[in-house]
Amino acid sequence: MQEGFLLEFFTIAIVHLLAVASPGPDFAIVVRQSVTFGRRTALWTSLGVGLGIFVHVSYSLLGIGLLISRSIVIFNMIKLGGALYLIYLGAKSLRASPQPAATNRQGVAHTAPTPGQAIRTGFLTNGLNPKATLFFLSLFSVVISRETPVLIQAGYGLYMAAATAVWFSGIAMLFGHQRVRSGFQRLGHWFERLMGAVLIGLGIRIAVSGN
């Protein structure tokens, strides 16, 4: 029995790694936070992304995932909510204005969000991501056996939340490195506008995508 759970865990770990490594809204928002505000804010955002995993794990364990998978209306509401949130974040970035030269030389172009605000941004970005919803619905209906105890399934969820936070923390450390930031910041406010366009594009793509 334990060997079966171990095999199940390794399968989940591999599938999750492939999913989390695929660029999407989480990646875009962490890169934006890293370059615009620095490592500290990006690391808090990464923690928020990891905590967002618990949203998907919770409804999967509670059986609500089955309801979502069978209800086009509920899933479309989740999809629309996620799309609108990304468009909202993108619109904020598009309004970025040039910063004073003295401020740019200090490498502080914006007032950084508080840790709570950064965590909330990451949490909502992941929690409202319909692609993550589809991933977890598939994971808990296809990969994870119905005979697997709920406690072990919760352990899988805890691992995925932690692994997600660690992965994006690595992204934050990379893009938040001063040399990397400096390279992107040469574009000035145009980088943030570019990331805004990317987020809006992702939002629109999610909104118009098929179920």
N, C-alpha and C positions, 0 to 999 in steps of 0.2 A: 504493500500500500504506500509506504513512504517513498519507494522508488518511483511509483506512479506520480506522486505529488512533485518529486524532484524533477522528473522529466517535464511535467506540466509547467513548473516554474521556469526551467531553462527555455522552453518554447515561448513563454510569455516574455521573458527577458530579451530574447532575440527579436521577437516581433515588435516589442515596445521600443527597442533601440533603433530599429529601422524607421519606425513611425516618428520618434522624437527627433531623429537626425534629418528628417525631410523638412526643408524650409517651408515655413508657413507663418501665420499671424504671430505665434509666440516668438519665433526667430526674429521677425521683423521688429517687434516691439522691444525686445531685449537689445538688439543692435542699435536701435534709435536711442534708447535710454543710455547705453554705454557711451556712444559718441557724443550725445548732446549733454548729458549730465555727469558722466563718469562712472567708474566701477561701483562705487558705493550704492548709488541709486539703482544701477543695473542688477546688482546682487540682490537687493531687496525685491526688485521686480521678478527676478528668477525664483525667489522664494514664493512669491505670489503665484507664479505659474505652477510651481509644484503643488501648492495648496489647492489650486483649481482642479487638480486631478481628483481630489476627494469628492468633488461634486459628482463627477461621472461614476466613481466607484460607489458612492452612496446610493444613487438611484438604481444602479445595477444590482446591488445587494438587496435593496428593498423590493425589487421586482417591478419598480416603476419603469425600468428600462424596457420591459416587455410591452408596457402600455405605450411608451414613446415609439417603439419600433413598429407598432401596429396602427398608430394614429398619425396620419399625414398632417392633420391640423396642428397637433402638439409639436411635431418635429419642425414644421414650417415656422411656427412661432419662435422656437429656439433658433432656427436658422436666421430668421429676420432680426431677432434681437442681437445675435452675434454680428451680423452684417452691419447693422446700424451703429453698433459700438465701435467697430473698426473705422467706419466712415467718419464718426464723430472724432476719433483720435486723429485720423488723417486730416480732417478739416482744421483742427487745432494746429497741426504742424504746417499746413499750407499757409497759415497766417503768420508764420515766423518772419520777423523783420530783421534787417541788418543791425548788428550790434556795434557800439562805439569801438573804435580802434583800440583804445586803452583797455577796454574790457576784454577784447580778443587776445591781447598780448598776455593777459593773466590767465587765459585758458578757461575763463568762466563766462560763458555766453548767456546763461539763463539761470534763473533762480531754481535750484534743484527741488524736486518734490520731497515732502517728508517721507520717512520710511513707511508710514501707514498708507500714504497716497501711492507710493511705488508698489507696495504689496497689493493694493486694491487694483491697480492697473493690470498687473500680471495675473491676478486671480480672475478678474472679469474677462480678460483676453482669452484665457484657457477655458474657463468655466462656460463661456458663451460660444465656444468654438464648435460648430456643428460637425466638423470633421472629427474632432475628438469624441463627440457623441457617437458617431457612426463606428469609430474604432472600438470604443468600449462596449457598445451593443454587440458588435461582432465577436469581440474577445470573450465576453461572458456568456455568449450563446453558442459559440463554436469551439473555442480553444479550452475554456474552463469547463470541466465536467460538472453536471448538476449534482453529482455525488460528492464533490469536494466540499468539506465542511465550511460553513460561513466564516469561521475564524481564520481558516487558511486563506480563503478568498480575500478577506480583509487584509491579511498579511501581504498578499500579492499587490493589493492596492497601495499599501504603505510603501512597499518597495518601489512601485512605479512613481509614486509621488516624490520619494527621495531621489530616485534616479533622474527624474525630470529636472528637479531643482539643481542637482549637481551638474547635469549636462549644460543647462543654460547659465549656470554660474561660470562654467568654463568659457562659454561664449562671451559672457560679460567681462571676464578677465582678459580675454584676447582682444576684443574690440574696445575695451576700456583702457588698454595700455596706452601710455602717453604718446608714443610714437605713432601708433595706429590712429588714435584720436586726432593727432595733429595732421595726419595725412588727409583724413576726411574733413577736418575743420578748415582746411584751405579753401574748401568750397563755400565756407561761411554758412549763411542761412539757407543757401540753396540745397545743402545736404538734408536739412530738416524738411524742406519743402519736397525734396525727392522722396524721403521716407513717408511723408504725408500722402503723396501720390500713390506710393506702393500700398499703403494701408487702405486707401480708398479703393484702389483696384482690387485688392483682396476682398474687401467688403462687398463690392459689386459682383465679383465673381461668385462669392458665396450666395448672395441674394438671388442670382439668376440661375444657379446650378440646379440640376435635376435632383430629385430625391434619391 
